[in-house]
Amino acid sequence: MLGLFFSKLDVAFSLTMDGWSNRNPEDFYVVTAHKVDIKTLAPKSILLTILDVECGTCVGRRVGTALFEHLKGMGTGVLTRLLNVVSDNGSYTIAAVRRLFQLINASVGFEHMYNFNHVRRGDHSIQLVVIKLLSFTKKSMESLHDALVKIRHKKVMRQQYRLEVAAAGFSSKKPTHMDTPTRWNSTHHMSVDAFEKRVVIDSSMEQFAIYISRTPLCDDQWQMINDVITFLRTPRQVMQNLAVDLRSTPNSLPLSIAHLVKHYETNELQLLAINPRITVTKMGKKIEEYEKLIVLYPAIVAAYLNPQIAKPSDPVELKKLIDLIRSTLQRRYWAKLQFRNTTVESEVSTNSLFQAPFQPESDSSMLDEIPKVPANRAIGLDIVIKIAIKSSDKDNTTDEIEDVVNQLEIEQDYWYEEVFDDRVVQILNSQFEALVFESNMN
Protein backbone atom coordinates (compact mmCIF):
# COMPACT_ATOMS: atom_id res chain seq x y z
CA MET A 1 0.00 0.00 0.00
CA LEU A 2 2.80 2.42 0.85
CA GLY A 3 4.53 1.69 -2.45
CA LEU A 4 1.31 2.36 -4.34
CA PHE A 5 0.86 5.63 -2.45
CA PHE A 6 4.34 6.88 -3.36
CA SER A 7 4.15 5.68 -6.96
CA LYS A 8 1.04 7.83 -7.45
CA LEU A 9 2.49 10.79 -5.58
CA ASP A 10 2.96 13.69 -8.01
CA VAL A 11 4.84 16.08 -5.71
CA ALA A 12 8.40 16.19 -4.46
CA PHE A 13 9.21 14.72 -1.07
CA SER A 14 12.01 14.76 1.49
CA LEU A 15 13.35 12.04 3.79
CA THR A 16 14.56 12.30 7.38
CA MET A 17 16.89 9.66 8.85
CA ASP A 18 17.11 9.09 12.60
CA GLY A 19 18.74 6.39 14.63
CA TRP A 20 22.08 4.61 14.53
CA SER A 21 25.34 6.36 15.41
CA ASN A 22 28.35 5.70 17.62
CA ARG A 23 26.84 8.00 20.21
CA ASN A 24 23.37 6.46 19.94
CA PRO A 25 24.01 2.82 18.98
CA GLU A 26 20.46 1.71 18.26
CA ASP A 27 20.29 -1.20 15.84
CA PHE A 28 17.96 0.51 13.38
CA TYR A 29 17.35 3.65 11.31
CA VAL A 30 13.91 5.23 11.22
CA VAL A 31 13.20 6.86 7.85
CA THR A 32 10.26 9.24 7.52
CA ALA A 33 9.01 10.92 4.34
CA HIS A 34 7.69 14.47 4.19
CA LYS A 35 5.63 16.26 1.55
CA VAL A 36 3.35 19.26 1.32
CA ASP A 37 -0.39 18.85 0.79
CA ILE A 38 -1.37 20.44 -2.53
CA LYS A 39 -4.69 21.80 -1.26
CA THR A 40 -3.77 23.07 2.19
CA LEU A 41 -0.01 23.68 1.70
CA ALA A 42 0.43 22.00 5.09
CA PRO A 43 3.43 19.68 5.61
CA LYS A 44 2.57 15.98 5.93
CA SER A 45 4.78 13.19 7.27
CA ILE A 46 4.61 9.41 7.00
CA LEU A 47 6.79 6.55 8.25
CA LEU A 48 8.60 5.19 5.18
CA THR A 49 10.59 2.30 6.63
CA ILE A 50 12.74 1.06 9.51
CA LEU A 51 16.15 -0.22 8.41
CA ASP A 52 17.99 -2.83 10.49
CA VAL A 53 21.65 -2.11 11.18
CA GLU A 54 24.27 -4.78 11.74
CA CYS A 55 27.57 -3.71 13.26
CA GLY A 56 30.66 -4.20 11.17
CA THR A 57 32.37 -2.47 8.30
CA CYS A 58 30.76 -0.09 5.81
CA VAL A 59 27.63 0.50 7.92
CA GLY A 60 26.79 3.69 6.05
CA ARG A 61 27.11 2.16 2.59
CA ARG A 62 24.97 -0.82 3.58
CA VAL A 63 22.24 1.45 4.96
CA GLY A 64 22.33 3.66 1.86
CA THR A 65 22.06 0.64 -0.42
CA ALA A 66 19.15 -0.80 1.57
CA LEU A 67 17.28 2.52 1.44
CA PHE A 68 17.88 2.79 -2.32
CA GLU A 69 16.50 -0.71 -2.92
CA HIS A 70 13.45 0.15 -0.82
CA LEU A 71 12.76 3.30 -2.85
CA LYS A 72 13.55 1.65 -6.17
CA GLY A 73 10.95 -1.01 -5.43
CA MET A 74 8.33 1.74 -5.46
CA GLY A 75 9.25 2.80 -9.00
CA THR A 76 11.75 5.00 -10.82
CA GLY A 77 9.38 7.96 -10.58
CA VAL A 78 9.75 7.87 -6.80
CA LEU A 79 13.54 8.19 -7.12
CA THR A 80 13.31 11.31 -9.29
CA ARG A 81 10.94 13.04 -6.84
CA LEU A 82 13.26 12.54 -3.85
CA LEU A 83 14.89 15.94 -3.50
CA ASN A 84 16.38 16.01 0.01
CA VAL A 85 17.57 13.83 2.84
CA VAL A 86 17.72 15.48 6.27
CA SER A 87 19.95 13.88 8.90
CA ASP A 88 22.34 14.50 11.75
CA ASN A 89 26.08 14.76 11.20
CA GLY A 90 27.01 11.19 12.10
CA SER A 91 29.72 9.77 9.86
CA TYR A 92 27.68 6.64 9.09
CA THR A 93 24.64 8.71 8.16
CA ILE A 94 26.73 10.89 5.86
CA ALA A 95 28.08 7.75 4.17
CA ALA A 96 24.54 6.37 3.85
CA VAL A 97 23.21 9.53 2.17
CA ARG A 98 26.23 9.70 -0.15
CA ARG A 99 25.70 6.08 -1.17
CA LEU A 100 21.97 6.63 -1.68
CA PHE A 101 22.48 9.51 -4.11
CA GLN A 102 25.30 7.69 -5.91
CA LEU A 103 22.91 4.83 -6.65
CA ILE A 104 20.10 7.22 -7.61
CA ASN A 105 22.43 9.02 -10.03
CA ALA A 106 23.39 5.74 -11.68
CA SER A 107 19.78 4.57 -11.81
CA VAL A 108 18.08 7.65 -13.29
CA GLY A 109 21.03 8.73 -15.41
CA PHE A 110 21.82 12.21 -14.15
CA GLU A 111 23.90 13.86 -11.47
CA HIS A 112 21.67 14.60 -8.47
CA MET A 113 24.39 16.58 -6.63
CA TYR A 114 23.98 14.87 -3.27
CA ASN A 115 26.24 17.37 -1.51
CA PHE A 116 23.57 20.03 -1.92
CA ASN A 117 20.62 17.73 -1.35
CA HIS A 118 21.94 16.38 1.94
CA VAL A 119 20.61 18.83 4.52
CA ARG A 120 22.27 18.69 7.92
CA ARG A 121 20.27 19.55 11.00
CA GLY A 122 20.78 22.81 12.78
CA ASP A 123 23.49 21.52 15.10
CA HIS A 124 25.72 20.91 12.08
CA SER A 125 26.34 24.64 11.60
CA ILE A 126 27.64 25.03 15.14
CA GLN A 127 29.57 21.78 14.81
CA LEU A 128 31.53 23.32 11.94
CA VAL A 129 32.55 26.15 14.24
CA VAL A 130 33.61 23.75 16.99
CA ILE A 131 35.63 21.65 14.52
CA LYS A 132 37.31 24.84 13.31
CA LEU A 133 38.28 25.62 16.89
CA LEU A 134 39.58 22.09 17.44
CA SER A 135 41.81 22.40 14.38
CA PHE A 136 43.84 24.95 16.36
CA THR A 137 44.32 22.50 19.25
CA LYS A 138 45.45 19.59 17.09
CA LYS A 139 49.17 20.09 17.71
CA SER A 140 48.66 20.23 21.47
CA MET A 141 46.79 16.93 21.35
CA GLU A 142 49.13 15.01 19.05
CA SER A 143 51.27 13.44 21.81
CA LEU A 144 48.24 12.33 23.80
CA HIS A 145 46.42 11.06 20.73
CA ASP A 146 49.40 9.03 19.46
CA ALA A 147 49.99 7.50 22.90
CA LEU A 148 46.34 6.46 23.24
CA VAL A 149 46.31 4.93 19.75
CA LYS A 150 49.31 2.72 20.57
CA ILE A 151 48.00 1.79 24.02
CA ARG A 152 44.70 0.61 22.56
CA HIS A 153 46.22 -1.27 19.63
CA LYS A 154 48.95 -3.24 21.45
CA LYS A 155 47.62 -6.04 23.67
CA VAL A 156 50.43 -5.95 26.28
CA MET A 157 50.10 -2.20 26.75
CA ARG A 158 46.32 -2.42 26.87
CA GLN A 159 46.39 -5.10 29.59
CA GLN A 160 48.90 -3.14 31.69
CA TYR A 161 46.78 -0.01 31.32
CA ARG A 162 43.71 -1.88 32.60
CA LEU A 163 45.62 -3.18 35.63
CA GLU A 164 46.87 0.26 36.61
CA VAL A 165 43.46 1.85 36.10
CA ALA A 166 41.87 -0.81 38.33
CA ALA A 167 44.56 -0.34 40.99
CA ALA A 168 43.91 3.41 40.97
CA GLY A 169 40.22 2.78 41.67
CA PHE A 170 38.70 4.13 38.44
CA SER A 171 35.30 2.72 37.51
CA SER A 172 36.06 2.60 33.77
CA LYS A 173 38.94 0.27 32.95
CA LYS A 174 38.83 0.66 29.18
CA PRO A 175 41.62 2.65 27.52
CA THR A 176 40.60 6.20 26.70
CA HIS A 177 39.02 6.60 23.26
CA MET A 178 40.92 8.68 20.73
CA ASP A 179 39.41 11.78 19.22
CA THR A 180 38.20 11.88 15.62
CA PRO A 181 38.11 15.06 13.52
CA THR A 182 34.57 14.55 12.22
CA ARG A 183 32.75 14.21 15.56
CA TRP A 184 31.98 17.28 17.59
CA ASN A 185 32.27 15.73 21.06
CA SER A 186 35.14 13.25 20.69
CA THR A 187 38.01 15.59 21.57
CA HIS A 188 36.23 16.81 24.68
CA HIS A 189 35.40 13.26 25.74
CA MET A 190 38.98 12.09 25.15
CA SER A 191 40.43 15.05 27.06
CA VAL A 192 38.14 14.64 30.08
CA ASP A 193 38.88 10.93 30.45
CA ALA A 194 42.61 11.33 29.81
CA PHE A 195 43.01 14.21 32.27
CA GLU A 196 41.31 12.12 34.95
CA LYS A 197 43.70 9.21 34.28
CA ARG A 198 46.80 11.29 33.57
CA VAL A 199 48.91 9.37 36.13
CA VAL A 200 48.14 6.05 34.44
CA ILE A 201 48.77 7.46 30.96
CA ASP A 202 52.11 8.98 31.99
CA SER A 203 53.09 5.67 33.60
CA SER A 204 52.24 3.75 30.42
CA MET A 205 54.21 6.20 28.30
CA GLU A 206 57.24 5.72 30.56
CA GLN A 207 57.05 1.90 30.66
CA PHE A 208 56.55 1.51 26.91
CA ALA A 209 58.57 4.48 25.69
CA ILE A 210 60.27 2.34 23.05
CA TYR A 211 56.91 1.50 21.45
CA ILE A 212 55.16 4.84 21.93
CA SER A 213 58.18 6.91 20.83
CA ARG A 214 56.93 9.85 22.88
CA THR A 215 57.91 11.14 26.29
CA PRO A 216 55.25 11.53 29.01
CA LEU A 217 53.29 14.76 28.80
CA CYS A 218 54.72 17.65 30.80
CA ASP A 219 52.67 19.82 33.17
CA ASP A 220 52.24 22.54 30.52
CA GLN A 221 50.75 20.03 28.08
CA TRP A 222 48.33 18.71 30.69
CA GLN A 223 47.37 22.30 31.53
CA MET A 224 46.64 22.89 27.84
CA ILE A 225 44.40 19.82 27.81
CA ASN A 226 42.59 21.10 30.89
CA ASP A 227 42.07 24.49 29.17
CA VAL A 228 40.55 22.72 26.18
CA ILE A 229 38.25 20.73 28.49
CA THR A 230 37.03 23.87 30.23
CA PHE A 231 36.49 25.84 27.05
CA LEU A 232 34.72 23.06 25.11
CA ARG A 233 32.25 22.38 27.90
CA THR A 234 29.88 25.14 26.76
CA PRO A 235 29.97 24.38 23.01
CA ARG A 236 29.40 20.71 23.80
CA GLN A 237 26.35 21.56 25.91
CA VAL A 238 25.01 23.77 23.12
CA MET A 239 25.50 20.93 20.64
CA GLN A 240 23.77 18.41 22.89
CA ASN A 241 20.78 20.70 23.32
CA LEU A 242 20.49 21.25 19.58
CA ALA A 243 20.87 17.54 18.83
CA VAL A 244 17.61 16.95 20.71
CA ASP A 245 15.78 19.17 18.20
CA LEU A 246 15.08 16.91 15.23
CA ARG A 247 13.73 19.62 12.95
CA SER A 248 15.83 21.14 10.18
CA THR A 249 14.26 24.57 10.69
CA PRO A 250 15.95 27.55 12.43
CA ASN A 251 14.01 27.09 15.69
CA SER A 252 16.27 28.00 18.66
CA LEU A 253 19.50 28.19 16.67
CA PRO A 254 19.91 32.00 16.84
CA LEU A 255 19.60 31.77 20.62
CA SER A 256 22.25 29.06 20.76
CA ILE A 257 24.57 30.98 18.46
CA ALA A 258 24.18 34.11 20.60
CA HIS A 259 25.10 32.02 23.64
CA LEU A 260 28.15 30.61 21.85
CA VAL A 261 29.33 34.06 20.73
CA LYS A 262 28.96 35.32 24.30
CA HIS A 263 31.06 32.36 25.46
CA TYR A 264 33.84 33.25 23.01
CA GLU A 265 33.79 36.89 24.08
CA THR A 266 34.00 36.18 27.81
CA ASN A 267 36.77 33.59 27.39
CA GLU A 268 39.05 35.42 24.99
CA LEU A 269 42.11 35.04 27.24
CA GLN A 270 41.56 31.30 27.50
CA LEU A 271 41.25 31.11 23.72
CA LEU A 272 44.60 32.86 23.33
CA ALA A 273 46.15 30.50 25.90
CA ILE A 274 45.04 27.49 23.86
CA ASN A 275 46.44 28.96 20.65
CA PRO A 276 47.42 32.58 19.87
CA ARG A 277 45.92 32.21 16.39
CA ILE A 278 42.43 31.88 17.86
CA THR A 279 40.73 35.25 18.19
CA VAL A 280 37.17 36.26 18.96
CA THR A 281 37.04 38.19 15.69
CA LYS A 282 38.14 35.17 13.67
CA MET A 283 35.69 32.82 15.39
CA GLY A 284 32.94 35.43 15.09
CA LYS A 285 33.42 35.58 11.33
CA LYS A 286 33.36 31.80 11.13
CA ILE A 287 30.11 31.68 13.11
CA GLU A 288 28.63 34.37 10.89
CA GLU A 289 29.61 32.38 7.80
CA TYR A 290 27.79 29.28 9.01
CA GLU A 291 24.92 31.35 10.34
CA LYS A 292 23.88 32.07 6.75
CA LEU A 293 23.40 28.36 6.15
CA ILE A 294 20.94 28.17 9.02
CA VAL A 295 18.55 30.41 7.11
CA LEU A 296 19.39 29.20 3.61
CA TYR A 297 19.01 25.43 3.87
CA PRO A 298 15.52 25.28 5.45
CA ALA A 299 14.32 27.68 2.75
CA ILE A 300 15.72 25.43 0.03
CA VAL A 301 13.96 22.42 1.57
CA ALA A 302 10.65 24.30 1.70
CA ALA A 303 11.02 25.44 -1.91
CA TYR A 304 11.81 21.91 -3.09
CA LEU A 305 8.69 20.59 -1.40
CA ASN A 306 6.47 23.44 -2.59
CA PRO A 307 3.76 21.79 -4.75
CA GLN A 308 3.02 25.14 -6.40
CA ILE A 309 6.37 24.89 -8.18
CA ALA A 310 5.74 22.26 -10.85
CA LYS A 311 8.33 19.46 -10.84
CA PRO A 312 9.02 18.13 -14.37
CA SER A 313 9.27 14.37 -14.78
CA ASP A 314 12.27 14.60 -17.11
CA PRO A 315 15.41 14.20 -14.93
CA VAL A 316 17.44 16.71 -16.97
CA GLU A 317 14.79 19.40 -16.65
CA LEU A 318 14.30 18.55 -12.98
CA LYS A 319 18.00 19.14 -12.37
CA LYS A 320 17.71 22.55 -14.07
CA LEU A 321 14.85 23.46 -11.76
CA ILE A 322 16.78 22.27 -8.71
CA ASP A 323 19.76 24.42 -9.72
CA LEU A 324 17.48 27.38 -10.41
CA ILE A 325 15.79 27.18 -7.01
CA ARG A 326 19.13 26.82 -5.27
CA SER A 327 20.79 29.74 -7.06
CA THR A 328 17.72 31.94 -6.59
CA LEU A 329 17.52 31.32 -2.86
CA GLN A 330 21.27 31.74 -2.51
CA ARG A 331 21.02 35.18 -4.05
CA ARG A 332 18.19 36.02 -1.69
CA TYR A 333 19.82 34.68 1.44
CA TRP A 334 23.53 35.15 0.84
CA ALA A 335 23.59 38.83 1.74
CA LYS A 336 25.67 40.04 4.64
CA LEU A 337 23.99 39.27 7.98
CA GLN A 338 24.55 41.90 10.65
CA PHE A 339 22.69 40.55 13.68
CA ARG A 340 24.93 41.99 16.31
CA ASN A 341 26.13 45.13 14.55
CA THR A 342 22.78 46.91 14.25
CA THR A 343 20.51 48.72 16.71
CA VAL A 344 16.84 48.03 17.24
CA GLU A 345 16.04 51.73 17.02
CA SER A 346 17.23 51.92 13.41
CA GLU A 347 14.49 50.49 11.23
CA VAL A 348 16.70 50.67 8.17
CA SER A 349 19.52 48.61 9.69
CA THR A 350 17.26 45.99 11.26
CA ASN A 351 15.26 45.74 8.07
CA SER A 352 18.40 44.69 6.20
CA LEU A 353 18.38 41.34 8.01
CA PHE A 354 15.09 40.26 6.55
CA GLN A 355 15.00 42.35 3.38
CA ALA A 356 18.25 40.75 2.22
CA PRO A 357 16.79 37.23 2.14
CA PHE A 358 13.81 38.38 0.10
CA GLN A 359 15.42 40.62 -2.47
CA PRO A 360 18.31 40.20 -4.91
CA GLU A 361 21.64 41.91 -4.51
CA SER A 362 21.40 43.50 -7.96
CA ASP A 363 18.65 45.95 -8.88
CA SER A 364 18.70 44.65 -12.45
CA SER A 365 17.88 41.07 -11.44
CA MET A 366 14.74 39.30 -12.63
CA LEU A 367 13.77 38.92 -8.98
CA ASP A 368 13.23 42.63 -8.32
CA GLU A 369 9.53 42.01 -7.75
CA ILE A 370 10.00 39.62 -4.85
CA PRO A 371 8.06 41.21 -1.99
CA LYS A 372 9.88 42.85 0.91
CA VAL A 373 9.35 41.66 4.47
CA PRO A 374 7.46 44.09 6.73
CA ALA A 375 9.62 46.13 9.08
CA ASN A 376 8.03 44.71 12.23
CA ARG A 377 9.20 41.23 11.23
CA ALA A 378 12.69 42.53 10.56
CA ILE A 379 12.86 44.11 14.01
CA GLY A 380 11.56 40.94 15.66
CA LEU A 381 14.56 38.66 15.32
CA ASP A 382 17.05 41.43 16.02
CA ILE A 383 15.33 42.00 19.38
CA VAL A 384 15.43 38.25 20.00
CA ILE A 385 19.19 38.08 19.47
CA LYS A 386 19.87 41.11 21.67
CA ILE A 387 17.71 39.72 24.48
CA ALA A 388 19.53 36.39 24.21
CA ILE A 389 22.92 38.03 24.56
CA LYS A 390 21.93 40.41 27.34
CA SER A 391 20.04 37.79 29.33
CA SER A 392 23.25 35.99 30.28
CA ASP A 393 24.11 38.94 32.57
CA LYS A 394 20.87 38.74 34.59
CA ASP A 395 19.85 36.50 37.45
CA ASN A 396 16.23 35.74 36.58
CA THR A 397 15.98 35.07 32.87
CA THR A 398 13.40 32.30 32.66
CA ASP A 399 10.57 34.52 31.42
CA GLU A 400 12.85 36.31 28.98
CA ILE A 401 14.17 33.06 27.55
CA GLU A 402 10.62 31.78 27.09
CA ASP A 403 9.75 35.00 25.26
CA VAL A 404 12.82 34.57 23.08
CA VAL A 405 11.92 31.01 22.12
CA ASN A 406 8.30 31.98 21.43
CA GLN A 407 9.43 34.85 19.22
CA LEU A 408 11.80 32.54 17.36
CA GLU A 409 8.94 30.17 16.64
CA ILE A 410 6.89 33.05 15.22
CA GLU A 411 9.76 34.25 13.01
CA GLN A 412 10.35 30.68 11.87
CA ASP A 413 6.75 30.48 10.65
CA TYR A 414 7.20 33.76 8.77
CA TRP A 415 10.26 32.42 6.97
CA TYR A 416 8.37 29.31 5.95
CA GLU A 417 5.36 31.27 4.70
CA GLU A 418 7.48 33.63 2.60
CA VAL A 419 8.98 30.73 0.65
CA PHE A 420 5.44 29.79 -0.38
CA ASP A 421 4.53 33.30 -1.52
CA ASP A 422 2.57 33.09 -4.79
CA ARG A 423 4.60 35.82 -6.46
CA VAL A 424 7.86 34.07 -5.65
CA VAL A 425 6.48 30.83 -7.08
CA GLN A 426 5.32 32.64 -10.21
CA ILE A 427 8.76 34.20 -10.75
CA LEU A 428 10.52 30.87 -10.23
CA ASN A 429 8.20 29.12 -12.67
CA SER A 430 8.56 31.84 -15.30
CA GLN A 431 12.35 31.71 -14.97
CA PHE A 432 12.28 27.95 -15.33
CA GLU A 433 10.09 28.12 -18.44
CA ALA A 434 12.47 30.65 -19.98
CA LEU A 435 15.44 28.47 -19.07
CA VAL A 436 13.89 25.36 -20.66
CA PHE A 437 12.90 27.36 -23.76
CA GLU A 438 16.47 28.61 -24.19
CA SER A 439 17.90 25.10 -23.78
CA ASN A 440 15.49 23.75 -26.40
CA MET A 441 16.49 26.50 -28.81
CA ASN A 442 20.12 25.50 -28.41
Helices and strands as residue ranges (DSSP letters): H 2-7, E 13-19, E 28-36, E 43-52, H 59-72, H 76-81, E 82-87, H 91-108, H 114-117, E 118-120, H 123-153, H 155-167, H 186-196, H 198-207, H 209-212, H 219-244, H 253-266, H 268-274, H 280-305, H 315-333, G 339-341, H 347-355, G 356-358, H 375-391, H 398-419, H 422-441
